[in-house]
């Protein structure tokens, strides 16, 4: 949770946003590197997941990709798909 959403985590916020405005494209920007959380964000409706500790160019690429209708996953997270992180 953040100061802006004290009682709601990113997954629940994404679910609520998608329920009220399905045309919105959600891009998660998080320091969390757990594959379970990444999967939950996508299941909630996020179109991308970018790590805060990544290169700023990665964030720009993610924004452009999601805005153009694609999906984005920080490359560093791809390792979790094989290790189960």
C-alpha positions in Angstrom: 0.0 0.0 0.0 1.0 3.6 -0.5 0.0 6.9 1.2 -2.4 7.4 -1.7 -4.1 4.1 -1.3 -3.6 3.2 2.4 -6.1 0.2 2.4 -5.6 -1.1 -1.1 -2.6 -2.9 -2.7 -1.7 -2.6 -6.4 -3.5 -5.8 -7.3 -6.8 -4.7 -5.7 -6.4 -1.2 -7.1 -6.0 -2.7 -10.6 -9.1 -4.9 -10.1 -11.1 -1.9 -9.1 -9.8 0.3 -11.9 -10.6 -2.4 -14.5 -14.1 -3.0 -13.1 -14.9 0.7 -13.5 -13.0 1.6 -16.6 -12.1 -1.4 -18.6 -10.5 0.7 -21.4 -7.7 1.9 -19.0 -4.3 0.3 -19.5 -2.6 -0.4 -16.2 1.2 -0.7 -16.0 2.6 -1.9 -12.7 5.7 -0.1 -11.5 7.0 -2.1 -8.5 10.1 -3.1 -6.6 8.6 -6.5 -6.0 10.3 -9.4 -7.9 8.0 -12.3 -6.9 6.6 -14.2 -9.8 3.4 -14.8 -7.9 2.8 -11.1 -7.6 3.6 -10.5 -11.3 1.0 -13.2 -12.3 -1.6 -11.7 -9.9 -1.1 -8.2 -11.4 -1.6 -9.5 -14.9 -4.6 -11.6 -13.8 -6.1 -8.4 -12.2 -5.8 -6.7 -15.6 -2.4 -5.0 -15.8 -0.8 -4.9 -19.2 2.7 -4.6 -18.0 5.1 -4.9 -15.1 8.2 -2.8 -14.7 10.7 -3.0 -11.9 11.6 0.2 -10.2 15.2 -0.8 -10.0 15.4 -1.2 -13.8 16.8 1.2 -16.3 14.7 4.3 -16.9 14.7 3.5 -20.7 12.9 0.3 -19.8 10.1 2.3 -18.2 9.7 4.4 -21.3 9.7 1.3 -23.5 7.0 -0.3 -21.2 4.8 2.8 -21.4 5.0 3.0 -25.2 4.4 -0.7 -25.5 1.3 -0.7 -23.2 -0.1 2.4 -24.8 0.2 0.9 -28.3 -1.8 -2.2 -27.1 1.0 -4.6 -26.2 2.1 -6.1 -23.0 5.5 -5.6 -21.2 7.5 -7.5 -18.6 10.8 -6.4 -17.3 13.4 -8.7 -18.8 14.9 -9.3 -15.4 11.6 -11.0 -14.4 11.9 -13.5 -17.2 14.4 -15.4 -15.1 11.7 -16.0 -12.5 9.6 -17.9 -15.1 12.2 -20.7 -15.1 13.3 -20.5 -11.4 9.8 -19.9 -10.0 11.0 -16.9 -8.0 
